[in-house]
Amino acid sequence: MFSKDNPAEYLERAEMHEQLAAATDDVPARKMHLAMAAEYRRKAAELGGIQIVPPSTMGPMLKMNVAAH
């Protein structure tokens, strides 16, 4: 079951959509999967104090900073 307050689960979904985007030749589907991945990463950052670094030429990268609560 998907927990809406766990940033790690949003990151897992983002990774899944990035893999789906990489696996398809359908341009509209790829754009949709990349948009979904970006939204899941944004939500994870919002929930968990995670800073998202723009992707490098070597692929997607995520920088995480743990915020003290």
C-alpha positions as CSV (number, residue, x, y, z in Angstrom):
1,M,0.0,0.0,0.0
2,F,1.2,3.5,-0.8
3,S,1.8,5.8,2.1
4,K,1.3,9.5,1.2
5,D,3.6,10.7,4.0
6,N,6.7,8.6,3.2
7,P,9.2,10.4,0.9
8,A,11.0,7.1,0.1
9,E,7.8,5.7,-1.5
10,Y,7.5,8.8,-3.8
11,L,11.1,8.3,-4.8
12,E,10.5,4.6,-5.6
13,R,7.6,5.7,-7.9
14,A,9.7,8.3,-9.5
15,E,12.4,5.7,-10.3
16,M,9.7,3.4,-11.7
17,H,8.5,6.1,-14.1
18,E,12.0,7.0,-15.1
19,Q,12.6,3.3,-16.0
20,L,9.3,3.2,-18.0
21,A,10.3,6.4,-19.8
22,A,13.7,4.9,-20.7
23,A,12.0,1.6,-22.0
24,T,9.5,3.2,-24.4
25,D,9.9,4.5,-27.9
26,D,6.5,6.3,-27.6
27,V,7.4,9.9,-27.3
28,P,4.1,11.1,-25.6
29,A,4.3,8.2,-23.2
30,R,8.0,9.0,-22.4
31,K,7.1,12.7,-21.7
32,M,4.2,11.6,-19.5
33,H,6.5,9.2,-17.5
34,L,9.2,11.9,-17.1
35,A,6.5,14.4,-15.9
36,M,5.2,11.9,-13.4
37,A,8.7,11.1,-12.2
38,A,9.4,14.8,-11.7
39,E,6.2,15.3,-9.8
40,Y,6.9,12.3,-7.5
41,R,10.4,13.7,-6.8
42,R,9.0,17.2,-6.1
43,K,6.5,15.7,-3.6
44,A,9.2,13.6,-1.9
45,A,11.3,16.8,-1.6
46,E,8.4,18.6,-0.1
47,L,7.8,15.9,2.4
48,G,11.3,15.0,3.4
49,G,13.6,18.0,3.1
50,I,15.3,16.5,0.0
51,Q,17.1,18.7,-2.4
52,I,16.8,17.7,-6.0
53,V,19.9,18.3,-8.1
54,P,19.3,18.7,-11.9
55,P,20.3,15.6,-13.9
56,S,23.8,15.3,-15.1
57,T,24.9,14.0,-18.5
58,M,25.5,10.6,-16.8
59,G,21.9,10.2,-15.8
60,P,19.5,11.3,-13.1
61,M,20.9,12.2,-9.7
62,L,19.3,12.9,-6.4
63,K,20.9,14.7,-3.5
64,M,19.3,14.1,-0.2
65,N,19.7,16.3,2.9
66,V,18.0,15.1,6.0
67,A,16.2,17.8,7.9
68,A,16.1,17.6,11.7
69,H,12.6,17.7,13.0
